[in-house]
Amino acid sequence: MFLMTMDLNNMNSNQNKIEQLIAKLCPDGVEFKELGEIGTLIRGNGLQRNDFTESGIGCIHYGQIYTFYKLFTKKTKSFVSPELADKLKKVQKGNLIIACTSENIEDVCRSVVWLGDEDIVTGGHSTIFKHNENPLYIAYFFQSRNFFDQKTKYVKGTKVIEISAKDLVKIKIPIPPLAIQEEIVKILNSFTELEAELEAELEAELEARKKQYEYYREELLTDCKDAESVEINSIANYSKTRIAANELNVDCYVGVDNLLQNRQGKTVSNYVPKAGKLTRYEIDDILIGNIRPYLKKIWQATNVGGTNGDVLVIRINEVEKKNLSSKFLYHLLASDNFFNYDMQNAKGAKMPRGNKSAILKYKILLPSIDKQNQIVTILDKFDALVNDISIGLPAELSARRQQYEYYRNKLLTFKELS
């Protein structure tokens, strides 16, 4: 609580500094310009992951922007040969590299600022932004709510989300004098460092609790005395019912893109089919993302809805419902043991898919219904402690992130020059 109070005091003090600079340097407001007015956007070309070498010319692949890099970097994780680098688009110090393709709206247009002294290269699905503004100011703006709201108008696609360079140039950004940009960057850098430090502590503790929880989950689910060993196909099967697309909306349509990783459930969909029949799911059915099983995408339905062929819908057989808790089956299928089995039987390398027939042959231990309910009660409590953003450490972590997001958006909001 003391740290949060201290943070708020610093925020107020820094906000006052910015307001004083604005009053001095641009009292009538700040000019808003399209990205195309303040710089040049150049689409990358031709870089594949299998082009990476152990040494050579530094490169940044678009997928690394939202999985590996933070706001800026002076070193690259990967390299390509000088011969290939000659054919690729060059990135110079101060340029932004923007990921123009992703699986979701949140990650598309993530950017990283290159601050190394040597030129590097990037490839397809990336766009290089060359400009004369403070590069970190631009990168921070790319994280703002203002930028997010603008980019959503231009994104295209469903499973793969894209935005073109010709649309990116239309996005407007406030351009205060460089002195104000530099002060904002200085302030946000200091708070970003503090945020990272505090988040690292919270995440380390949360990760330790998750490992402890996973250990107890597996213990409870596998140490069931007098339990019967059965294959899933003897007590459940895939949904065979259908639902019309016109009965669905963003809340009840589930695709693999809006199932969340690591057993976090689902979010609203960015896309809903407009025609045709889809697989129907019922309350308590278990939905599992069947693309890249290692992402552990699973959700137990709390409503009726529809999904596509990339999501498996497992439904308990009617005759088994008296002897099997649907929540118990969910916990069995949400375990690391199941997802490890799923990956071992998956097909494909770049985009592995679960083997539907093998999944139904997965063996589980089935204790009495009373024992199942006891285990469910314990595991539900564990689940809440490590996953529920309204409880304990997840709540504290969520509050911290919301606080910094609010402050960043406030610093990057200006009165527009009329």
N, C-alpha and C positions, 0 to 999 in steps of 0.2 A: 504493500500500500504506500509506503514511504517513497519507493522508487517511482511509482506511478504519479504521485503528487509532484515529485521533483521533475519528472518528465513534462507534466502539464505546465509547471512554472517556466521551464526552459522554452517550451513551445510558445507561450504567450510573449515572452521576451523577444524571441526570434521573429515572431509575427510583427511585433512593433518595429523592429529593424527594417523589415521589408516594406512596411507601410510608410516609414520615413523616407526610404529610398524612392518609392513610387511617387510620393508627394514632391520630391525634389527633381526627379528625372523625367517623369511622365505624368504630371498632375491631371491631364485631361483624359487619361486612359491609355491602354496598350493596344497596339495594332495587331490584329489577327490576320495571319497570312496562310495561304495554302502551302503544303509541303513543296509543291512544284514551284512556288515563288521564291523559296529560300534555299533551294538546293536541287540536286539532280538524283533521280532514282534509276538505278541500273539493275536489270534482272540478271541473276547469275546463270550459269550454264554447266551442265555435264559432269558434276562431281558425284561419284557413287562411293558408298562405304568400302567396297572392295578395292577402291583405288588407293586406300591409305597405305603409307609406308612407315617404316620405323623412324626415318629421318628424312630431311629434305626441306621443302618449302611449307611453311605453316598453312593450315587450312581449317576452316570452320564449316562443318556440314549443318544444314538447316535444322536437323533433328537434335543436334547438340545444344542449340540455342535455348530450348525449353527443357532440356533434361540435364544439362551439365553447367552451362555458364550462368553467371549472375549478371549484374548491370554492365560491367566492363571487364576486359582482360588485357594483359600484356603478353600472355603466352597462349599457344594453342595446344589442345589435347592431341591433335592429329596432324599428319604431314602427307604431302604427295611428292612425286618425283618432279624435278625441275622441268622435264619435258612436258608433263601434263600441266604443270602450273602455267606454262607459256600459253596454253589454250584456254585458261580459265580467267574469269573476271578478277581484277586486282582490287584489294581493299587496302586503303592507306590509313595512316594514323588519324584518328578523329572521326573516321567513317562509322556509321551504324550498319550492322548486318541484321536484316529483318527476316524472320521466318514467315514466308507468305503461304505456307501450307501446314495444316495440322489436323488432328482428329476432333478438335473442339474449338469453339470461339474464343475461349480464354487464352489458349496458347498461340493462336494465329496472330501474327504481328508482334510476337515477342521479339525483343532486339537485344543485341550486345554491342557495346562500343569497343572498337579495336584501338588500344592505346600503345601498342608495341611500336618500336622504331622502324622495323622492317616491314615491307609490304607482305601481305598474305593473300590467299585466294579463297573464294567460296564458289558454290555451284548452284544448280537448279533448285527451285523452290525457295531461294534466298534473293533478297533485293538489297543492293548497297545504296545507302543514302549519303551523298557527298554534300557538304554544306559549310557555312562559315560561322555557325552559331556555337555556343558551348555544347559539346556533344553529350555531356551528362545531363544537361538541362533537357535536351530533346529526349534522351532515353527515359528520364523520369516522367516526362509528359506522356510517353508511350505507356506508362503504367497507370495513368490517371483515369478517372471515371469519364471525363470529357472525351478522351481518345477512344475509350471502349465504346461509348455510345455512338460515336461517329463511324467507327470501323464496322459495327454491326449492320450498318446500312448498305455496305458494299460486299460483305462476305457472300460467297456462293458455295453450293454443294451441301451434301448431307453427311455421308460417311467420311468424306474428306472435305475439310473446310479450306477454302482458298480466297485470297484477295489479290487482285492484279495490281501491277505498278501504276497502270493508267487510272485506277480508282484511288490508290494511295495518295497520289499527288493532289487529290481534291480535299483531303482532310486538313482542317484548319487548326492552327496552333497559335497561341498568344506569343508574341515576340517582344518582350521587354528589352531595354538596353542591356548590353553584356554585363554591366556591373551588377544588375539585379539578377540576371541568370546565374552569375558566379556566386552571389550570396545565397541564393536558393539552393544551389548545388552543395555549397559548404554546409548549410544547415541540414539538408536531407542526408548528406553523407554521414554526418555525426549521428543522426538519429537512426540511420540504417545500420551503422556499426553497433549501436547500443541495442537495437532491436534484434540483430543477429546474435549478439552475445546472450541476451535473455532468452531468445527462442531456442538457442542451442542447449541451454540448461534445461528448459522445459521439455524439449523434444527428447533429450537423453533420458530424462526420468520417465517420460511417457513410453519410450521404446523399451526401457527396462521392465516397466509394468506389462507391456504387451507380450514380451517374451515369457514373463512369469505366467501371464494368463494363458498363453498358447500351450505352455507346458502342462498346466493344470487341465486345460481343455482336453488334450490328448490323453492324459491320465484318466480323467473321468469317463471319456468315451470308449476307452479300450480296456479298462479294468472293471468289467461288468461280470461279476460272478453269476454262473448259471444262465448267462445270456445265450441266445440262439444266434448262430452265424448264418446270415442269409445274403443273397445277392439282391441288389436294388430291384431287379426286374420281377422279383417274387412279391414285392410289396408296393411297387410304384411303377409308373410308366410315363412316356411323353404324352403331352396333351394332344388329343386328336380332334378337339373341337375348334371351330372357326368363328371369327368375328369380322363384320364388315368394317372397312376403313372409315366410313362416314360415322361410325359410332365412337371413334377415338378422338382424343385431344392430346395436348402436350403433357398432361398429367397421367394419362393412362396408356399412352403408347410408349413402349420400351424397346429401344434398340441397343446394340452393344455400346454405342457412343455415349448413352446417358446412364448406363450402369457404371458405378464408381469402383475404382480399384480398391483392393485390400479390404473387401467385405464391408465397404462403406454404404452399401445400398444403392440408391439411384437418385438422380435429379430430374428436373423436367426436360423434355425432349426439345431439341432445336428443329425437329422435322417430324411431320406426321403424314403418312401416305394418304393420298386423296381418293384412291379407288382400289378395288379388289378385296379379297378375303385374306385374313391373316390368322396366325395361330392365336387362339384365345387362352388367356390365363384367368384363373379364379383366385379368390381370397385364399391365402395359405399355400398356393402353389409356389414352387421354388424355381426362380429364373437364374440361369447360369450363362454368362457370356462364353460363347463357344469359340471365339477367336482369341488366340494368345492366352491360354488358360493360366499361365503364370501370373497374370494380372489379378487373379482372384476376384473376378467380378461376379457377385452373387447377391440376390435380394429375395426375401420372402414377401410375396404379394400381400398388400393390405387393401387392395381393391380389384375390381374386374377390369381387364383391358386386353390389349393385343400386342403381339411382337412379331419379329421376322425370323428367317431361317438362321440368323447368326446368334440367336438366343435360344437355349434349350428350356423348355417348360416341363418340370417334373411334377407329376400329380400323384398323390397316394391313391391306390386302388380303393374303391368304395368299401369293399368287404374288410379292408385292413384298418379302417379309420378308428375302430374301437380299440385296437391293439397298438397303434402307432401314433405318437404325438408328432404333428407336422413340424413343430418347433424343434423337436429332438432330431428329426431327419435333417432340418436346416443346419443345425449345429454340426452334424456328422459331415455334411457336404461343404460346410464352410471351413473345415479343418485343413491344416497343412497336409495331412496324410492323403486326403482326397485329391487336393490340387496337385500334389506330387505324382500321384497315380495318373491323373488326367494328363499331365505333361508327358509322362513316360509313354503313354499310348497315343499322343497327339500325332497328327499327320502334317507334313510340310515343314519348311525350315524358316523362311523369311516371315511367314504369317501362319504359324501353326494353328490347327483346328483340333478340337477335342474329337475323339473317336466315339460316336454316339452309341454304338453297340457295346464298346468296351466299358463305357460309363455305367450302363445298366448291369454290367457284370461285377461292378465294384462290391466287395463284401463288407457288410457292417455287422456289428454286434447289437442284437435286439433284446434288451432286458425287459422286465415287466413294465406295464404302463405306469405304475406307481414310481418305479425307479427312474423311468424316463422323465417324468414330471419333476422329480427331485433334482435331477441333473440339469434340466432346463432352467429351473429357478436359480441355481448357482451360476450357470453360464450367462444367463441374462444379466445378472448383477455385475459379473466381470465385464461383459460387453459394454454396459453403460459406463463403467469406470474408465475404460480406455478409449471409447469411441464417441460417447455422447457429448456434443459440444456445449451442453447446458450443465455439465457436471465436472467438477474437479479440474484436473490439468488441461483437458481439451477445452474447457470453458475459459480458463485463464489464457491459454494460447490463442484462442479465437478473439478474446477481448483485446489482447495485445496487438494482433494483426489489424483489427478494425480501427484501433486508436491511431496507428501509424498511417493506415490508408486514408482515414478522415483528414489527418493533418497534412499529408502529401497533397490531397485534392484541394485543400484550403489554400496552401501555398501556391498552387498552380492555377488558381482562379483569379482572373483580373477583370476589371471594368474595360469593356471594349471601346477603343477610340472611335468616336462618331465622325 
